[in-house]
């Protein structure tokens, strides 16, 4: 199960461990293409990647456990601790050094009310950034049963 977005069926690639439909993966590809090609859209990129990842956690495996944990750490740092994207990325790198310390968190039944489809529908960089932040907040809220565990994983929480 992925984010819950409804897309027309299509053939195509998907991510190797994040579970999504080919159409959802293609929509994500369109969103990040915008972010890579236009500086106005780029400021939302860290949240875009984090949010998509936690809405498509896949199944328990060392890769998916590590990935989801790091992206949840980033969402926590940006949304709760108000760190900038660069600092959140640095913290993710620090947290990634300790392989095997994270555990599988059962994904919430709903991954949030907003999806990549809501972001794709935006027509300008300002609306895109606002919708990505709303999307991220929605996904972060959906994972609220695990917030205490995620906070314990923050690099500062270990010192």
N, C-alpha and C positions, 0 to 999 in steps of 0.2 A: 504494500500500500504506500502510496506517495502522498502528495499534498492535497489531493482531492479536487484539483482543477479538472474541468471538463474540456477536452479537446477532441476534435474529429480524429478518428482512427487514421493512422498512417504507418507506413513501414519506415524503418530507419534505425540508426544506432541509438544506443542508450549507454549510460555509464556502467562500468563493470561491477560496481557494488552498491551504488545508490539506486534504489528501485524507483523507476519512473517509466512512463510510457514513452515511446519514441517521439510523440508529438510534444509532450511536456519537456523532454530533453531538448528538442529543437527550439521551443519557446525560450528556454533558458539560454541557449546559444545565441538567439537573436538579442536578448537583453544584454548579455555580456559583450556582444559585438558592438552594440551602441556605446557601452561604457569604454571599450578599448578605442573606439574611433572618434570620440568627442569628449574633450576635457570637461565640459559641463555635466556630462553623464558620469564621468569617471569617479567623481567624489563619492558615489554610492557603492562602488564596486565591492569593498570589503563586506558590507552588510548584505549585498546581493548574494555573494558566494556563501557566506555563513548561513543565511536564511534558507537558501535552496538546499544546502547540505542537511540541515536539521529537519527539513520537511520531507526529505528522502533518505532516511537513515539506513535503509537496507535491512539486512539480517545480521545477527551476531557473528562477527568474525573479527580477528585482530585489526584488520584495516578499518572496518566500519566503526568499531568501538573507538579507536583512536581518532578517526576523522570527526565523528559526531561530538566527542568530548572536546576536541580543540575548537570546533565551530561554536559550540555552546559556551565555551570559555570566552571566545571573542565577543559573542552577543552580550554576555554578562558584563564584560569590561566596557563595551561601548554604550550599552543602554542603561546599565545601573551605575557604573563607576565613571561614566562620561569621558572615557579615554578616547583619543583620536584613533583613527584607523591604523596609522603607522605604529602607535604604541601598542595597540591591541595585537597587531601582527607580530611585533617583537615579543610580546608576552606569550603568544601562541608558540612561537619558536622555542622559547625557554621551556614551556610546558611539554613540548614534543620531545625534549631530550630524555624524559623518563618514560621510556617505552614500557608497557605492561602495567602501569599504575592505574589506568582507568578501567572501569567496569561497564558492562552493558547496562544502559538505562532503557527500560521498557518504553517505547515511543508512546506518546499520548494518542488516544483514539482519534482526536482531531488535532491536526498540526497547525491550526490557526485559521481564522476566517478569510485571510487574504492569501493569494497564491501568486506565482510567477505570471499568471494570466492577467492579474490586476496591474502588475508593473508593465507588462508588454503593451497594455492599452494606453499608456501615457504618451502624450504627443510632444512634450518638450522637457528639457533637462530639469527645470525647477519642479514640475509635477512628478517627474520620474524620481527625483531625490526624496520628495515628500512621501510618495507611495512606497518606495523601498524602506524608508524608516518605519512607516506604518506596518508594512509587511513583516519587518524584523520584530517589531514590538508584539505583533500578533503571534508570531511563531514562538518568541521567547515566553510569552504568557502561557502558551499551550504546554510548555515544558515545566510549568511552575511546580508540579509535584516533586521535581528533581532539583530545584534551585539550591537547596542547602548542600547537596552533594556537589553540584557544579561549583558553587562558591568555595567549597573546600579544596577544589582542584586549582584554584587561581594560584599563579606562581607566588604571590605575596603571602598567601595563606600557608605556604609550606615553610616559610622562614621563621 
